[in-house]
């Protein structure tokens, strides 16, 4: 007959005075004896679920998302393309500017524009030819001087009534001297032709000049500039008819070409001779 293993009796610790007080306050003796392990489990179960989610999500929030990295790459790529395009545009403009500058220097564009503006009032008058040592008729010089005031001067300094400004004869003489030189004598008179009159009022020694005349028979184009000496220049001037340029059959070529001889006098250039060169209907040599 086998002898069964005897079991040791299981002793339960008697409650202490503190345990009794806790039992009286409503706690179960079994909970009290469960001790720290149960307390830890209960505390874990009492954790706020929102706090747990925040803790779980915190590492993910700190890591940059793939979408954010993709946006940055696209932004940097677009910025690089923009900078490249602007660089190419800048290079093209710089090259064009350099080419145009060299071209203007090579063909004396700036100097031609300066002489063209200076000679405009004279070409408008369509003066006759004359040689060095000779003088143009007084009325031609005065008419060119009046046109110089109309084209190149600030007309607001003169009294303006009914579209006409009152210009003292002395101002007209100053402009005539600027164009044709010193040691000139003038006999003031009404100037122009039936197309355009500049009336001289002897009582006030002044000219009545229209502010915006519409009649311009010729405009100049400087074809070439030849430097004869330090102060002497010869210019070939193309005289373009404004009326002719409106016609359908107009070729746009100058109606005639004149040679102007100029002498530098301080800051001005005086016209000392005008000569015919060639008409456009004759083959150029």
C-alpha positions in Angstrom: 0.0 0.0 0.0 1.5 3.2 -1.2 1.8 6.0 1.1 0.5 9.3 -0.3 2.7 12.4 -0.1 1.6 14.5 2.8 0.8 18.1 1.9 2.1 20.9 4.1 -0.6 22.9 5.6 -1.0 26.4 4.0 -0.8 29.1 6.6 -2.4 32.5 6.0 -0.9 35.3 7.9 -3.1 36.8 10.4 -4.2 40.3 9.7 -2.3 43.0 11.5 -3.8 45.9 13.3 -3.4 48.1 10.2 -5.1 45.4 8.1 -8.0 45.4 10.5 -8.3 49.1 10.2 -8.3 48.9 6.4 -10.9 46.1 6.5 -13.1 48.2 8.7 -12.8 51.1 6.1 -14.2 48.8 3.4 -11.3 47.1 1.8 -11.2 43.3 1.2 -8.6 41.3 3.1 -7.7 39.5 -0.1 -6.9 42.8 -1.9 -4.8 43.9 1.0 -2.8 40.6 0.9 -2.3 40.9 -2.9 0.2 43.6 -2.1 2.3 45.7 -4.5 1.7 43.5 -7.6 -2.0 44.1 -7.7 -1.5 47.7 -7.0 0.8 48.1 -10.0 -1.7 46.2 -12.2 -4.5 48.4 -11.0 -2.5 51.6 -11.7 -1.7 50.4 -15.2 -5.3 49.8 -15.9 -6.2 53.2 -14.6 -3.9 55.0 -17.1 -5.6 57.5 -19.4 -6.0 55.9 -22.9 -5.3 59.4 -24.5 -2.0 59.7 -22.8 -1.0 56.2 -24.0 -1.9 57.2 -27.6 0.1 60.4 -27.3 3.1 58.5 -26.0 2.8 56.0 -28.8 2.5 58.7 -31.5 5.3 61.0 -30.2 8.2 59.2 -32.0 6.2 59.2 -35.3 5.6 62.9 -35.1 9.3 63.6 -34.6 10.2 61.8 -37.8 9.8 63.9 -41.0 7.1 62.5 -43.2 7.8 61.3 -46.8 5.3 63.8 -48.1 7.2 66.7 -46.5 10.6 65.5 -47.9 9.0 65.2 -51.4 7.7 68.8 -51.2 11.2 70.1 -50.2 12.8 68.2 -53.1 10.3 69.6 -55.6 10.8 73.1 -54.2 14.6 73.0 -54.5 14.4 71.5 -58.0 12.0 74.3 -59.1 14.2 76.9 -57.6 17.2 75.5 -59.4 15.4 75.5 -62.7 14.3 79.1 -62.2 17.9 80.2 -61.3 19.2 78.4 -64.4 16.6 80.1 -66.7 17.3 83.5 -65.3 21.1 83.0 -65.8 20.5 82.1 -69.4 18.3 85.1 -70.0 20.9 87.3 -68.3 23.7 86.0 -70.5 21.6 86.5 -73.7 20.8 90.2 -72.7 24.4 90.8 -71.8 25.6 89.5 -75.2 23.0 91.5 -77.1 23.9 94.6 -75.1 27.7 94.2 -75.9 27.0 93.5 -79.6 24.7 96.6 -79.9 27.2 98.7 -78.1 30.1 97.6 -80.3 27.9 98.2 -83.4 26.9 101.7 -82.2 30.6 102.5 -81.7 31.6 101.0 -85.0 29.1 103.0 -87.1 29.1 106.2 -85.1 25.4 105.9 -84.3 25.5 108.3 -81.3 27.4 110.9 -83.3 25.1 110.5 -86.3 22.1 111.0 -84.0 23.6 114.1 -82.5 24.4 115.7 -86.0 20.9 114.6 -87.3 19.2 116.5 -84.5 21.5 119.6 -84.9 20.9 119.7 -88.7 17.1 119.0 -88.6 16.1 122.7 -88.5 18.4 123.5 -91.5 17.2 120.5 -93.6 13.6 121.5 -93.0 14.3 124.8 -94.7 15.9 123.1 -97.7 18.6 125.7 -98.1 20.4 126.5 -101.4 24.0 125.4 -101.8 26.8 127.7 -100.9 30.6 127.5 -100.5 33.0 128.3 -97.7 33.6 132.0 -97.4 30.1 132.7 -98.7 26.9 133.4 -96.6 23.4 132.1 -96.9 20.7 134.6 -97.5 19.6 136.2 -94.2 16.0 135.0 -94.4 17.3 131.4 -94.8 19.5 131.6 -91.7 16.7 133.3 -89.7 14.1 130.7 -90.8 16.5 127.8 -89.8 17.0 129.6 -86.4 13.2 129.8 -85.9 12.9 126.1 -86.6 15.7 125.3 -84.2 13.7 127.0 -81.5 10.6 125.0 -82.4 12.3 121.7 -82.5 15.0 121.9 -79.8 14.0 124.6 -77.3 11.6 124.6 -74.3 8.8 126.7 -75.7 7.1 127.0 -72.3 9.4 129.9 -71.4 7.7 132.1 -74.0 4.3 133.7 -73.8 1.7 131.5 -75.5 -1.5 132.9 -77.0 -3.9 131.0 -79.3 -1.2 128.4 -80.2 1.5 131.0 -81.0 4.5 131.9 -78.9 6.1 135.3 -78.9 9.9 134.9 -79.4 12.2 138.0 -79.2 14.3 138.7 -82.3 17.4 138.5 -80.1 16.7 134.8 -79.3 16.4 134.1 -83.0 19.7 135.7 -83.6 21.4 133.6 -80.9 20.1 130.4 -82.7 21.2 131.6 -86.1 24.7 132.3 -84.7 24.9 128.8 -83.1 24.1 127.3 -86.5 26.1 129.5 -88.9 28.8 131.2 -86.9 29.6 134.7 -85.7 30.0 138.0 -87.6 26.5 137.8 -89.1 24.2 140.7 -89.6 20.4 140.4 -89.7 17.5 142.3 -91.1 14.4 140.9 -89.4 11.3 140.3 -91.5 8.4 138.0 -91.8 9.8 134.6 -92.8 8.6 131.5 -94.5 6.3 130.7 -97.5 2.6 130.2 -98.0 2.9 126.8 -96.3 4.3 128.2 -93.1 4.8 131.9 -92.1 6.7 133.2 -89.1 5.3 136.7 -88.6 7.7 139.4 -87.4 6.1 142.1 -85.3 8.3 145.2 -85.5 6.5 147.0 -82.7 7.7 144.5 -80.1 10.8 143.3 -82.1 9.6 139.7 -81.9 8.3 136.8 -84.0 5.0 135.0 -83.7 5.7 131.4 -84.1 3.2 128.4 -84.1 3.9 126.0 -81.2 3.2 122.8 -83.1 3.6 123.3 -86.9 2.6 120.4 -89.0 4.5 121.2 -92.2 7.9 119.5 -92.4 9.1 119.1 -96.0 12.3 117.1 -95.2 13.8 115.2 -92.3 17.5 114.4 -92.2 19.4 111.1 -92.0 23.2 111.2 -91.5 24.6 108.7 -94.0 28.3 109.2 -93.2 30.7 111.4 -91.3 34.2 112.2 -92.6 36.7 114.0 -90.3 38.7 116.4 -92.5 40.8 117.8 -89.6 40.6 118.3 -85.8 37.7 120.8 -86.2 36.4 120.2 -89.7 33.9 117.5 -90.7 32.0 116.6 -93.9 28.6 114.9 -93.6 26.5 113.2 -96.2 22.9 114.0 -95.3 19.9 112.1 -96.7 16.9 114.4 -97.1 13.7 112.4 -96.6 10.4 113.8 -97.8 7.6 113.2 -95.2 4.9 113.6 -97.8 6.6 111.1 -100.2 6.9 108.5 -97.4 3.1 108.3 -97.1 2.7 107.2 -100.8 2.3 103.5 -101.4 5.0 103.5 -104.2 7.6 105.2 -101.9 10.8 103.2 -101.6 11.8 104.9 -98.3 15.1 106.1 -99.9 16.2 109.7 -99.4 14.9 112.1 -102.1 18.3 113.7 -102.3 21.7 113.6 -100.6 23.5 116.8 -99.6 27.1 117.3 -98.3 27.3 119.6 -95.2 30.7 121.0 -94.2 30.9 121.8 -90.5 33.5 123.6 -88.4 33.7 122.9 -84.6 33.4 126.1 -82.6 33.5 125.5 -78.9 30.6 123.2 -78.1 28.8 124.0 -81.4 29.3 123.1 -85.0 28.8 125.9 -87.5 27.6 125.1 -91.1 30.1 126.7 -93.5 29.1 125.1 -96.8 26.3 123.0 -98.4 26.7 121.1 -101.7 24.7 118.7 -103.8 26.0 115.2 -103.8 23.7 113.0 -105.8 20.0 112.5 -106.4 18.5 109.1 -105.7 17.3 108.8 -109.3 20.9 108.8 -110.5 23.0 105.6 -109.9 25.4 106.0 -107.0 29.1 105.6 -107.8 
